[in-house]
Amino acid sequence: MSRKFKRAAKPLFNQKKKSFTKDFFRFKLFLEYEGTRFSGWQKQPNARTIQGELIKACEKIFGDDFVDLQGSGRTDSGVHALCQVAHLDAKTVLAPEIIKLKLNDSLPHDINILEVEKARKNFHARHDVKSRSYIYQISERRTAFGKNFVWWIKDNLDFEAMNSASKIFLGLHDFVSFSDDDPEEKSTKVLIDNIQLKKEDELILIRIIGSHFIWKMVRRIVGVLVEVGRGKKSKSDILFYLNNKSDEPARFTAPPSGLFLEKVFYEKDKISKEFNSLIRVKNFRNH
């Protein structure tokens, strides 16, 4: 009587040939970084970038079995991230928690991997994004400890005027006046879902949630709102910029130091209305 044996499943890793016999796996990376000493996210020749450092770390860990790494979007030079998202493709048997440990061992101190999880093959860190949130921090006093994370403004700002004017940005608008030309952006129309301002000690916080953001857009929105706070611009000026192409908002571009990519939202992610400062700038008389 003959016996029938089931053929064993082909192993992912061929020990004899020291090569992988199946396709790559996709992983979802959550990371934070201080952008002060980086020339933005996107890999560039002869420049220190977030994507460039991540790719170097991946090549060190996976060698020829590293396939690709893509982020949810670009951040400008000097801009920080509390929770950026990227996807990593690699031919590996390593578990997500081991990949996290190895990446953090290989990355510079100003990039930290928060979490790694397996993702479906058709997940795309950028194309699947539903919305993003940014927080901008303005300090109303000089600070020795937070200068890389705030924009210090000496003038007294009218918070209520800024808060009221900010609501004009809600909804779908053409933000061509608030962006530099970017060949990778097909449209300058952006849906702003929410914009909130709050005071916390000596800080003014501005949080913006939108479908996507074009180059320098958030920093120019902040800059124009500061001009409103100074009493130099009004709601009618903002309406003009949204309805007419103008170079004027470029003059008010806020510095990158105070800007943080807060979170990237995907399908089924919940958006909280709660947010807080990333550093404390307290009134020293109240200590």
C-alpha positions as CSV (number, residue, x, y, z in Angstrom):
1,M,0.0,0.0,0.0
2,S,1.5,3.3,-1.1
3,R,1.6,6.3,1.1
4,K,0.8,9.8,0.0
5,F,2.8,12.6,1.6
6,K,1.8,16.3,1.5
7,R,4.5,18.5,0.1
8,A,5.9,20.7,2.8
9,A,5.3,24.4,2.4
10,K,8.3,26.2,0.9
11,P,10.2,28.1,3.7
12,L,10.6,31.8,3.5
13,F,14.3,31.5,4.1
14,N,16.4,29.0,2.2
15,Q,19.2,28.2,4.7
16,K,21.4,26.4,2.1
17,K,21.3,29.1,-0.5
18,K,21.2,31.9,2.1
19,S,18.5,33.7,0.1
20,F,14.8,34.4,0.4
21,T,12.4,32.3,-1.7
22,K,9.2,34.3,-1.2
23,D,8.2,37.9,-1.8
24,F,8.8,40.8,0.6
25,F,6.8,41.8,3.7
26,R,5.4,45.2,4.2
27,F,5.6,46.9,7.6
28,K,4.0,50.0,9.0
29,L,6.4,52.3,10.9
30,F,5.4,55.0,13.4
31,L,8.2,57.4,14.2
32,E,9.0,60.7,15.9
33,Y,11.9,63.0,15.1
34,E,13.4,66.4,15.9
35,G,13.8,68.1,12.6
36,T,16.2,70.8,13.7
37,R,19.3,69.3,12.1
38,F,17.6,67.7,9.0
39,S,17.0,69.0,5.5
40,G,13.4,67.8,5.6
41,W,12.0,64.3,5.0
42,Q,12.9,63.4,1.4
43,K,16.2,61.7,0.6
44,Q,18.6,64.1,-1.1
45,P,22.2,63.7,-2.3
46,N,24.7,65.4,0.1
47,A,22.0,66.4,2.7
48,R,21.0,64.9,6.0
49,T,17.3,63.9,5.7
50,I,14.9,61.7,7.7
51,Q,14.2,59.3,4.8
52,G,17.9,59.2,4.0
53,E,18.8,58.1,7.6
54,L,16.0,55.5,7.7
55,I,17.2,54.0,4.4
56,K,20.8,53.8,5.6
57,A,19.6,52.0,8.7
58,C,17.4,49.6,6.7
59,E,20.3,48.8,4.3
60,K,22.5,48.1,7.4
61,I,19.9,45.8,8.9
62,F,18.5,44.0,5.8
63,G,21.4,44.4,3.2
64,D,20.2,43.4,-0.3
65,D,16.9,42.3,1.2
66,F,15.8,45.8,1.8
67,V,13.3,46.8,-0.9
68,D,11.8,50.3,-0.2
69,L,10.7,52.9,2.3
70,Q,8.1,55.5,1.8
71,G,6.6,58.1,4.1
72,S,3.1,59.5,4.5
73,G,4.3,62.8,3.2
74,R,7.2,65.3,3.3
75,T,8.1,67.6,6.1
76,D,10.2,70.7,5.5
77,S,13.7,71.4,6.8
78,G,13.5,72.0,10.6
79,V,10.0,70.7,11.0
80,H,9.4,68.0,13.7
81,A,7.1,65.0,13.9
82,L,5.3,63.5,16.8
83,C,4.0,60.6,14.8
84,Q,5.0,60.3,11.2
85,V,4.1,57.1,9.4
86,A,6.1,55.2,6.8
87,H,5.9,51.8,5.1
88,L,8.9,49.5,4.9
89,D,9.3,46.7,2.4
90,A,11.9,44.0,3.1
91,K,12.5,40.3,2.6
92,T,12.8,39.3,6.2
93,V,11.7,36.8,8.8
94,L,12.3,39.3,11.6
95,A,9.4,40.1,13.9
96,P,8.1,43.7,14.0
97,E,9.4,44.2,17.6
98,I,12.9,43.1,16.5
99,I,12.8,45.4,13.5
100,K,12.0,48.3,15.9
101,L,14.9,47.4,18.2
102,K,17.4,47.1,15.3
103,L,16.2,50.3,13.7
104,N,16.5,52.3,16.9
105,D,20.0,50.9,17.5
106,S,21.0,52.0,14.0
107,L,19.3,55.5,13.9
108,P,20.7,58.8,15.2
109,H,19.4,60.1,18.5
110,D,17.0,62.6,16.8
111,I,14.9,59.9,15.1
112,N,13.0,57.3,17.2
113,I,10.8,54.4,16.0
114,L,7.7,54.3,18.2
115,E,6.2,51.1,16.8
116,V,6.4,48.6,13.9
117,E,3.6,46.4,12.8
118,K,2.9,44.2,9.9
119,A,0.8,45.8,7.1
120,R,-1.2,44.4,4.2
121,K,0.7,44.3,0.9
122,N,-1.5,47.0,-0.7
123,F,-1.2,49.5,2.3
124,H,0.5,52.7,1.2
125,A,1.7,55.2,3.8
126,R,0.9,58.2,1.6
127,H,-1.9,57.1,-0.8
128,D,-4.1,55.8,2.0
129,V,-4.0,58.9,4.2
130,K,-7.4,60.4,5.0
131,S,-6.1,63.5,6.9
132,R,-3.2,64.9,8.8
133,S,-2.9,67.2,11.8
134,Y,-0.2,69.8,12.6
135,I,0.5,71.8,15.7
136,Y,2.3,75.1,15.8
137,Q,3.7,76.5,19.0
138,I,4.2,80.3,19.5
139,S,6.0,81.5,22.7
140,E,5.1,84.8,24.2
141,R,8.4,85.0,26.0
142,R,12.0,84.2,25.4
143,T,12.9,80.7,26.4
144,A,16.3,79.1,26.8
145,F,15.1,75.5,26.6
146,G,12.5,75.5,23.9
147,K,13.9,77.7,21.2
148,N,14.1,74.8,18.7
149,F,10.4,74.0,19.3
150,V,8.7,77.4,19.3
151,W,8.5,80.7,17.5
152,W,9.2,83.5,20.0
153,I,7.2,86.6,19.2
154,K,8.0,89.8,21.2
155,D,4.8,91.6,20.2
156,N,1.6,91.3,22.3
157,L,-0.8,89.3,20.2
158,D,-4.6,89.6,20.2
159,F,-5.5,86.0,20.7
160,E,-9.2,86.5,20.3
161,A,-8.7,88.2,16.9
162,M,-6.4,85.3,15.8
163,N,-8.9,82.7,16.9
164,S,-11.8,84.4,15.2
165,A,-9.9,84.9,11.9
166,S,-8.7,81.3,11.9
167,K,-12.2,80.0,11.2
168,I,-12.1,81.6,7.7
169,F,-9.7,78.8,6.7
170,L,-12.3,76.1,7.4
171,G,-13.7,74.2,4.4
172,L,-12.4,73.7,0.9
173,H,-10.2,76.5,-0.4
174,D,-7.5,77.1,-3.0
175,F,-4.3,77.7,-1.0
176,V,-2.2,78.7,-4.0
177,S,-1.3,82.0,-2.1
178,F,-0.1,80.0,0.8
179,S,2.3,77.7,-1.0
180,D,5.5,77.7,-3.1
181,D,5.3,76.0,-6.4
182,D,5.6,72.3,-6.0
183,P,5.7,70.1,-9.1
184,E,4.6,67.0,-7.1
185,E,1.4,68.7,-6.0
186,K,-1.4,68.3,-8.6
187,S,-3.9,70.6,-6.9
188,T,-3.6,73.5,-4.5
189,K,-7.2,73.0,-3.2
190,V,-7.2,71.7,0.3
191,L,-10.0,70.8,2.7
192,I,-9.5,72.1,6.2
193,D,-11.6,70.0,8.6
194,N,-10.7,71.7,11.8
195,I,-8.6,74.6,13.2
196,Q,-8.2,75.2,16.9
197,L,-6.3,77.8,18.9
198,K,-5.6,77.6,22.6
199,K,-3.5,79.4,25.2
200,E,-1.4,77.3,27.6
201,D,0.8,79.2,30.0
202,E,3.1,81.4,27.8
203,L,2.2,79.5,24.6
204,I,-0.3,80.0,21.9
205,L,-1.0,76.7,20.2
206,I,-2.5,76.4,16.7
207,R,-3.7,73.0,15.5
208,I,-4.8,72.4,11.9
209,I,-6.4,69.2,10.5
210,G,-6.8,68.9,6.8
211,S,-7.0,66.5,3.9
212,H,-3.4,67.2,2.9
213,F,-1.0,70.1,3.1
214,I,1.0,71.7,0.4
215,W,4.5,73.1,0.7
216,K,4.9,75.8,3.4
217,M,1.1,76.1,3.7
218,V,0.8,75.6,7.5
219,R,3.6,78.0,8.2
220,R,2.0,80.7,6.0
221,I,-1.4,80.2,7.6
222,V,0.3,80.7,11.0
223,G,2.3,83.7,9.8
224,V,-0.9,85.4,8.5
225,L,-2.7,84.7,11.8
226,V,0.2,86.3,13.7
227,E,-0.2,89.4,11.5
228,V,-3.8,89.5,12.5
229,G,-2.8,89.2,16.1
230,R,-0.4,92.1,15.6
231,G,-3.3,94.2,14.2
232,K,-1.6,94.5,10.8
233,K,-3.9,92.1,8.9
234,S,-7.7,91.4,9.0
235,K,-10.3,88.8,8.1
236,S,-10.8,90.6,4.8
237,D,-7.1,90.1,3.9
238,I,-7.4,86.4,4.5
239,L,-10.5,86.2,2.3
240,F,-8.6,88.1,-0.4
241,Y,-5.6,85.6,-0.2
242,L,-8.0,82.7,-0.5
243,N,-9.9,84.1,-3.5
244,N,-7.0,85.7,-5.4
245,K,-3.4,84.6,-6.1
246,S,-1.1,86.7,-4.0
247,D,2.6,86.6,-3.1
248,E,2.0,88.5,0.2
249,P,1.6,85.5,2.5
250,A,5.1,84.4,1.6
251,R,6.4,87.4,3.5
252,F,4.9,86.1,6.7
253,T,6.1,82.5,6.6
254,A,6.5,81.3,10.1
255,P,9.9,79.6,11.0
256,P,9.9,75.8,11.0
257,S,11.0,75.5,14.6
258,G,7.5,75.7,16.0
259,L,5.9,73.2,13.6
260,F,5.1,69.6,14.5
261,L,3.4,67.0,12.3
262,E,1.1,65.7,15.1
263,K,-0.6,62.7,13.5
264,V,-1.5,60.9,10.3
265,F,-5.0,59.5,10.0
266,Y,-6.1,56.5,8.1
267,E,-9.4,54.7,7.6
268,K,-11.2,54.1,11.0
269,D,-8.7,56.3,12.9
270,K,-10.4,58.5,15.4
271,I,-9.7,62.2,15.5
272,S,-9.6,63.7,19.0
273,K,-10.2,67.4,19.6
274,E,-7.9,67.3,22.6
275,F,-4.3,68.5,22.1
276,N,-1.6,69.9,24.3
277,S,1.7,71.7,24.1
278,L,4.9,69.7,23.5
279,I,7.0,71.7,25.9
280,R,6.2,73.9,28.9
281,V,6.9,77.7,28.7
282,K,5.5,78.9,32.1
283,N,5.2,82.3,33.5
284,F,8.2,82.4,36.0
285,R,6.2,84.6,38.4
286,N,3.6,81.7,38.8
287,H,6.2,79.0,39.7
